[in-house]
Amino acid sequence: MQLQFSPDELNLLADILLNQGDPTGILDRVMVRDLRLDADGLDQLRDLLITHQQGVHTELANTKDAQKQKALQDRRSLLESMVEKVSEACAML
């Protein structure tokens, strides 16, 4: 299954993988914009995104700085979209 992410979503995914490690082994695919993944790869990606989404949610709840809140809200929105796309792809398999 090949996922279709926006450029902002791909950049966020690359950032997450660079900063948190690449347990799924897909960073190279992200860099060339080729996200063809099997069922296991999709499950791992979904878990990674959900974990990061929860961290962003926690950080947002603890942040008082308005600019940082805006950036975190934008990141959370991208993550929600990405999790939804990956979950839909998982359901199709």
Backbone hydrogen bonds, N-H to C=O, Kabsch-Sander energy under -0.5 kcal/mol:
donor,donor_aa,acceptor,acceptor_aa,energy
3,L,1,M,-0.5
3,L,35,L,-1.7
5,F,3,L,-0.6
10,L,6,S,-2.7
11,N,7,P,-2.4
12,L,8,D,-2.2
13,L,9,E,-2.6
14,A,10,L,-2.6
15,D,11,N,-2.3
16,I,12,L,-2.7
17,L,13,L,-2.6
18,L,14,A,-2.5
19,N,15,D,-2.3
20,Q,16,I,-2.8
21,G,17,L,-1.1
25,G,22,D,-1.0
30,V,26,I,-2.4
31,M,27,L,-2.4
32,V,28,D,-1.2
33,R,30,V,-1.3
34,D,29,R,-3.1
37,L,1,M,-3.0
37,L,35,L,-0.8
42,L,38,D,-2.4
43,D,39,A,-2.3
44,Q,40,D,-2.5
45,L,41,G,-2.3
46,R,42,L,-2.8
47,D,43,D,-2.4
48,L,44,Q,-2.3
49,L,45,L,-2.6
50,I,46,R,-2.6
51,T,47,D,-2.3
52,H,48,L,-2.2
53,Q,49,L,-2.7
54,Q,50,I,-2.4
55,G,51,T,-1.7
56,V,52,H,-2.3
57,H,53,Q,-2.4
58,T,54,Q,-2.3
59,E,55,G,-2.5
60,L,56,V,-2.6
61,A,57,H,-1.9
62,N,58,T,-1.2
63,T,60,L,-0.9
69,Q,65,D,-2.5
70,K,66,A,-2.2
71,A,67,Q,-2.1
72,L,68,K,-2.5
73,Q,69,Q,-2.6
74,D,70,K,-2.3
75,R,71,A,-2.2
76,R,72,L,-2.8
77,S,73,Q,-2.3
78,L,74,D,-2.1
79,L,75,R,-2.6
80,E,76,R,-2.7
81,S,77,S,-2.1
82,M,78,L,-2.4
83,V,79,L,-3.0
84,E,80,E,-2.2
85,K,81,S,-2.2
86,V,82,M,-2.6
87,S,83,V,-2.8
88,E,84,E,-2.4
89,A,85,K,-2.1
90,C,86,V,-2.5
91,A,87,S,-2.2
92,M,88,E,-1.4
93,L,89,A,-0.8
93,L,90,C,-0.7
